[in-house]
Amino acid sequence: MNSEVSDLMGQRRQKLDELSSVGVNPFKSRFEREYRLGDIIAKYGGLAAGDEAADLISTAGRIMTIRRHGRVSFAVIQDRSGRLQLYLLEDTMGTERYEEFLSLDIGDIVGVRGTAVKTRRGELSVRVQSFELLTKSLRPLPEKWHGLKDVEIRFRQRYADLIVNEDARQTLITRTHIIKALRSYLDERGFLEVETPMLQPIPGGATARPFVTHHYALDIDLFMRVAPELYLKRLIVGDMERVYELNRNFRNEGISVRHNPEFTMLEVYQAYADYRDMMDLAEGLIKAAAEFARGTLNISYQGKELDLSSDWERLTMIESIERYAGLGVSFDMTLEELTNVADDKGVHYEKHFGKGRVINELFEQLVQPGLFQPIFITDYPVEISPLARKREDDPDVTERFELVIAGLELGTAFSELTNPIEQRERFEEQMKAREAGDEEAQAMDEDFLRALEYGMPPTGGLGLGIDRLVMILTDNYSIREVISFPHMRPESRL
């Protein structure tokens, strides 16, 4: 803490002691707030300059500025709905109370009662008749948020960032609108919102490294879920037919502008559907969210125009590599031929990768970053799709797609594999990959196989990354901007 902040905090603590010494409680338990600030703006914004409403109203907010002009002063308070000016007159409030208000600090939270008035300059205000100090702010608000160091402070002290940064508040508000639109879209189509375990005995449903914890009562290790997929499919086996979960997933992986180890996913499963139905569903969901949150399907993202309104392009992975990277690759090529192509283009791959994973790396490193307009990339290799149904006319690929917008992998979906015998074989292949050094390969799940043996109807499954969707719809480059409290390195290790 620098000396200036320390001095200011000392002054505020002295004010706190003075208030307490005269019997004033600077931390009230309640205030009867009749109007939010945005409600006042909506109701009284039409007043003509110089006019004043007759009715007495009450509101509350945090003091952001105070400007003294002799016997007439002004303050600005804010709440979640906006900011509003307070019109302070010594003649109205009385000299003692007028001076008491002006002795308050920026950041203090006050409740006020008064009348709505439009000043001669046309500024809607509340002419204060009385006020209460509801919460005394003991730490001064930050004034500037610039530079790399301050970016770190913004996310570490998210509460302070939200007070002074209107864009940050609006991003989180828009996030709630997006989630509400997604829920409404699914609810209207007969989907049931469900909950599945976040602590799982076997981490499944995605290729990712899990977090591990220990359950002392059962004396077993459990894993924070990397995906809810296998449990949602169990519900489909149980004839629930249409289910979805807005869920938190946990993957013990790196942190970047696109990755947070704790993130939000929407997973949807629909019986008697396939991956083509999931394309239609994904497109409808995102368009509905954009309309609700932004009011348009033509938005700007990072300085480029993004058109969500037209029908979204669909290409196979092989087609996209040929079109956007100028490379002709196929599963008819040998593994050595494919790795030679990768080497020539500087594409990284691991020694244990098969043909499918090498082709996927060519796509992810050479093609995906340049895909800006919405596009469905289909026909993912079997090798990286252990839970997806194979295409009947091409056993090397699956009925799977990934949705890419603005270079971001936004979602994935496939026609689910319902054959328990083939699913066991896929799990066994994953176990071999794990033994070969792939720590993210999926483990054998005998109970899930038992569920499939009861019979699962043809099913389409979809997963959408909510954080990345919010990034796009709020024009944010970093995932940390759209998460209330992103994970940070401990201050003690800086």
MILUM-914892 format. One record per residue (C-alpha): residue in one letter; x, y, z. Coordinates in steps of 0.2 Angstrom, whole numbers, padded with zeros to 4 digits, always signed. Layout:
BEGIN
AXYZ
...
END
This chain:
BEGIN
M+0000+0000+0000
N+0007+0017-0005
S+0009+0031+0007
E-0005+0042-0001
V-0018+0028+0000
S-0013+0024+0018
D-0015+0043+0023
L-0032+0044+0015
M-0037+0028+0024
G-0032+0035+0040
Q-0042+0051+0037
R-0057+0040+0033
R-0055+0030+0049
Q-0054+0046+0059
K-0071+0051+0051
L-0078+0034+0055
D-0073+0036+0074
E-0080+0054+0074
L-0097+0047+0068
S-0097+0033+0080
S-0093+0045+0094
V-0109+0055+0091
G-0120+0039+0090
V-0121+0038+0071
N-0120+0020+0064
P-0110+0021+0048
F-0115+0004+0042
K-0134+0003+0041
S-0143-0013+0040
R-0157-0007+0028
F-0164+0007+0017
E-0181+0008+0009
R-0176+0012-0009
E-0191+0016-0019
Y-0182+0018-0036
R-0166+0012-0044
L-0157+0026-0053
G-0162+0020-0070
D-0180+0019-0065
I-0179+0038-0060
I-0171+0042-0077
A-0185+0032-0086
K-0199+0040-0076
Y-0193+0058-0075
G-0182+0060-0090
G-0195+0069-0100
L-0196+0084-0088
A-0192+0101-0096
A-0177+0111-0091
G-0182+0120-0075
D-0196+0109-0070
E-0198+0099-0054
A-0209+0084-0050
A-0221+0085-0035
D-0219+0068-0028
L-0206+0063-0015
I-0195+0049-0020
S-0181+0039-0012
T-0166+0031-0020
A-0148+0025-0015
G-0131+0023-0023
R-0112+0025-0021
I-0105+0043-0022
M-0094+0045-0037
T-0091+0064-0037
I-0094+0079-0026
R-0093+0097-0033
R-0095+0111-0021
H-0101+0128-0027
G-0104+0138-0011
R-0122+0135-0005
V-0127+0125-0020
S-0117+0109-0024
F-0119+0093-0034
A-0114+0075-0032
V-0116+0060-0043
I-0121+0043-0037
Q-0122+0026-0046
D-0130+0009-0044
R-0131-0005-0056
S-0144+0003-0067
G-0134+0019-0070
R-0128+0036-0063
L-0138+0051-0058
Q-0134+0069-0051
L-0139+0074-0034
Y-0144+0093-0032
L-0139+0099-0015
L-0145+0116-0009
E-0141+0122+0008
D-0158+0131+0010
T-0167+0115+0007
M-0156+0103+0017
G-0151+0115+0031
T-0134+0121+0034
E-0129+0107+0046
R-0135+0093+0035
Y-0128+0101+0020
E-0111+0102+0027
E-0112+0084+0033
F-0116+0078+0016
L-0101+0088+0009
S-0089+0080+0022
L-0093+0062+0014
D-0080+0053+0004
I-0080+0047-0014
G-0086+0029-0012
D-0098+0031+0002
I-0115+0024-0001
V-0130+0035+0003
G-0148+0034+0003
V-0157+0050-0002
R-0175+0057-0002
G-0181+0071-0013
T-0189+0077-0029
A-0184+0074-0047
V-0179+0090-0055
K-0172+0095-0072
T-0159+0109-0070
R-0159+0124-0081
R-0144+0116-0090
G-0156+0101-0094
E-0147+0089-0081
L-0160+0077-0073
S-0156+0077-0054
V-0164+0073-0037
R-0165+0088-0026
V-0160+0081-0010
Q-0171+0085+0006
S-0164+0072+0017
F-0150+0058+0016
E-0143+0044+0026
L-0125+0037+0026
L-0128+0019+0023
T-0110+0012+0022
K-0094+0021+0025
S-0080+0018+0012
L-0064+0016+0021
R-0053+0013+0006
P-0052+0026-0008
L-0058+0021-0025
P-0044+0019-0039
E-0043+0033-0051
K-0034+0026-0066
W-0033+0008-0073
H-0020+0009-0086
G-0004-0001-0090
L+0000-0020-0088
K+0002-0019-0069
D-0015-0011-0067
V-0023-0024-0079
E-0018-0037-0066
I-0025-0026-0052
R-0042-0025-0061
F-0044-0043-0061
R-0037-0046-0044
Q-0048-0033-0036
R-0063-0036-0047
Y-0075-0028-0035
A-0065-0011-0037
D-0065-0013-0056
L-0084-0015-0057
I-0086+0001-0047
V-0076+0012-0058
N-0077+0003-0075
E-0094+0004-0083
D-0089-0007-0097
A-0084-0021-0085
R-0101-0020-0077
Q-0110-0020-0093
T-0101-0035-0099
L-0107-0045-0084
I-0125-0039-0086
T-0125-0044-0104
R-0118-0061-0099
T-0134-0064-0089
H-0145-0058-0103
I-0136-0071-0115
I-0138-0085-0102
K-0157-0080-0100
A-0159-0081-0119
L-0151-0098-0121
R-0162-0105-0107
S-0178-0098-0114
Y-0174-0104-0132
L-0171-0122-0125
D-0186-0122-0113
E-0198-0116-0127
R-0193-0132-0137
G-0196-0144-0123
F-0179-0146-0116
L-0177-0150-0097
E-0164-0141-0087
V-0155-0154-0076
E-0140-0155-0064
T-0126-0169-0064
P-0112-0172-0053
M-0097-0160-0052
L-0087-0173-0042
Q-0085-0189-0052
P-0076-0205-0049
I-0070-0206-0067
P-0067-0190-0077
G-0075-0192-0094
G-0084-0183-0108
A-0068-0174-0114
T-0050-0176-0117
A-0043-0165-0103
R-0032-0166-0087
P-0044-0166-0072
F-0042-0158-0055
V-0041-0172-0041
T-0048-0171-0024
H-0051-0184-0010
H-0067-0189-0002
Y-0063-0193+0016
A-0079-0202+0021
L-0078-0214+0006
D-0059-0214+0006
I-0058-0212-0013
D-0051-0199-0025
L-0064-0190-0035
F-0061-0178-0050
M-0069-0161-0053
R-0078-0164-0069
V-0071-0160-0086
A-0088-0162-0094
P-0105-0168-0089
E-0107-0177-0105
L-0108-0195-0099
Y-0120-0191-0086
L-0132-0182-0097
K-0131-0197-0109
R-0136-0208-0095
L-0152-0197-0093
I-0156-0200-0112
V-0154-0218-0108
G-0167-0215-0094
D-0179-0208-0107
M-0178-0190-0102
E-0176-0187-0121
R-0172-0168-0121
V-0160-0162-0108
Y-0148-0147-0105
E-0136-0141-0092
L-0128-0124-0090
N-0113-0131-0080
R-0096-0127-0073
N-0082-0138-0079
F-0064-0139-0073
R-0049-0143-0083
N-0031-0143-0076
E-0023-0134-0090
G-0015-0117-0095
I-0022-0100-0092
S-0023-0088-0107
V-0034-0075-0115
R-0045-0089-0121
H-0043-0102-0107
N-0048-0102-0089
P-0047-0118-0079
E-0064-0116-0072
F-0077-0111-0086
T-0095-0112-0091
M-0102-0124-0104
L-0120-0127-0111
E-0122-0145-0115
V-0138-0151-0124
Y-0144-0168-0129
Q-0159-0173-0140
A-0165-0190-0143
Y-0170-0195-0161
A-0158-0182-0168
D-0141-0181-0176
Y-0126-0169-0178
R-0135-0160-0192
D-0150-0156-0180
M-0137-0150-0168
M-0130-0137-0181
D-0147-0130-0183
L-0149-0129-0164
A-0132-0121-0161
E-0136-0108-0175
G-0153-0104-0168
L-0146-0103-0150
I-0133-0091-0154
K-0144-0080-0165
A-0157-0079-0151
A-0143-0074-0139
A-0136-0061-0150
E-0154-0053-0154
F-0158-0053-0135
A-0141-0046-0129
R-0137-0034-0144
G-0153-0032-0153
T-0144-0036-0170
L-0136-0051-0179
N-0123-0039-0187
I-0110-0035-0174
S-0092-0029-0173
Y-0079-0039-0165
Q-0062-0033-0162
G-0064-0020-0176
K-0071-0032-0189
E-0089-0034-0195
L-0096-0051-0190
D-0112-0057-0199
L-0122-0069-0189
S-0138-0067-0200
S-0135-0077-0215
D-0134-0096-0216
W-0118-0102-0208
E-0105-0111-0220
R-0102-0129-0218
L-0085-0138-0223
T-0077-0154-0219
M-0060-0153-0210
I-0051-0160-0225
E-0060-0147-0237
S-0056-0133-0225
I-0037-0137-0225
E-0037-0138-0244
R-0047-0121-0246
Y-0039-0111-0233
A-0021-0118-0231
G-0019-0124-0249
L-0015-0142-0244
G-0022-0158-0251
V-0022-0171-0237
S-0032-0186-0234
F-0033-0202-0224
D-0027-0212-0239
M-0009-0204-0236
T+0003-0213-0225
L+0007-0206-0207
E+0024-0202-0213
E+0017-0192-0228
L+0006-0182-0216
T+0020-0179-0204
N+0031-0173-0218
V+0017-0160-0223
A+0016-0155-0205
D+0035-0153-0204
D+0036-0143-0220
K+0023-0131-0213
G+0030-0130-0195
V+0015-0138-0187
H+0019-0146-0170
Y+0013-0163-0166
E+0018-0177-0154
K+0026-0193-0159
H+0012-0204-0153
F-0001-0195-0164
G-0010-0205-0177
K-0016-0199-0194
G-0031-0191-0187
R-0023-0181-0174
V-0010-0175-0187
I-0023-0169-0198
N-0032-0160-0184
E-0016-0151-0179
L-0015-0145-0197
F-0032-0138-0196
E-0030-0130-0179
Q-0013-0122-0182
L-0015-0117-0201
V-0034-0114-0203
Q-0044-0111-0188
P-0036-0095-0182
G-0041-0087-0199
L-0059-0092-0199
F-0069-0076-0194
Q-0087-0078-0200
P-0097-0092-0192
I-0093-0109-0200
F-0096-0127-0195
I-0081-0139-0198
T-0087-0156-0200
D-0081-0174-0201
Y-0068-0175-0187
P-0056-0190-0186
V-0061-0205-0176
E-0045-0204-0167
I-0050-0187-0158
S-0068-0191-0156
P-0070-0206-0145
L-0088-0203-0141
A-0095-0199-0158
R-0103-0210-0171
K-0093-0215-0186
R-0099-0209-0203
E-0106-0225-0212
D-0098-0220-0229
D-0081-0215-0221
P-0075-0225-0206
D-0060-0213-0204
V-0071-0199-0198
T-0086-0196-0187
E-0102-0187-0188
R-0095-0172-0178
F-0093-0154-0180
E-0085-0139-0172
L-0092-0122-0173
V-0079-0108-0176
I-0082-0089-0175
A-0069-0076-0175
G-0055-0089-0174
L-0063-0096-0158
E-0069-0114-0156
L-0086-0110-0149
G-0094-0127-0148
T-0094-0145-0153
A-0107-0158-0157
F-0109-0175-0164
S-0121-0189-0167
E-0118-0199-0151
L-0111-0217-0152
T-0125-0228-0145
N-0117-0245-0149
P-0109-0251-0132
I-0098-0264-0140
E-0090-0251-0151
Q-0089-0238-0137
R-0079-0251-0127
E-0067-0253-0141
R-0065-0234-0142
F-0062-0233-0123
E-0049-0247-0125
E-0040-0237-0139
Q-0040-0222-0127
M-0032-0232-0113
K-0019-0237-0125
A-0016-0219-0129
R-0015-0215-0111
E-0002-0229-0109
A+0008-0221-0123
G+0009-0205-0114
D-0007-0196-0118
E-0012-0189-0101
E-0029-0182-0108
A-0035-0198-0115
Q-0051-0204-0108
A-0053-0218-0095
M-0064-0233-0096
D-0081-0230-0088
E-0089-0247-0085
D-0105-0239-0078
F-0108-0229-0094
L-0105-0244-0104
R-0118-0253-0094
A-0130-0239-0097
L-0128-0240-0116
E-0132-0259-0114
Y-0149-0254-0109
G-0151-0245-0125
M-0149-0226-0130
P-0160-0219-0144
P-0151-0210-0158
T-0145-0194-0150
G-0137-0178-0155
G-0126-0169-0142
L-0120-0151-0142
G-0108-0141-0131
L-0106-0122-0132
G-0093-0112-0123
I-0103-0099-0114
D-0087-0088-0109
R-0081-0087-0127
L-0099-0084-0133
V-0100-0069-0121
M-0083-0063-0127
I-0089-0062-0145
L-0106-0054-0140
T-0098-0041-0129
D-0083-0038-0140
N-0070-0043-0128
Y-0053-0051-0133
S-0049-0059-0116
I-0059-0072-0107
R-0054-0064-0091
E-0066-0049-0095
V-0081-0060-0096
I-0078-0070-0080
S-0083-0062-0063
F-0067-0068-0054
P-0054-0076-0066
H-0041-0086-0059
M-0024-0077-0055
R-0007-0081-0049
P-0007-0078-0030
E+0000-0061-0025
S+0013-0069-0014
R+0021-0077-0029
L+0022-0061-0039
END
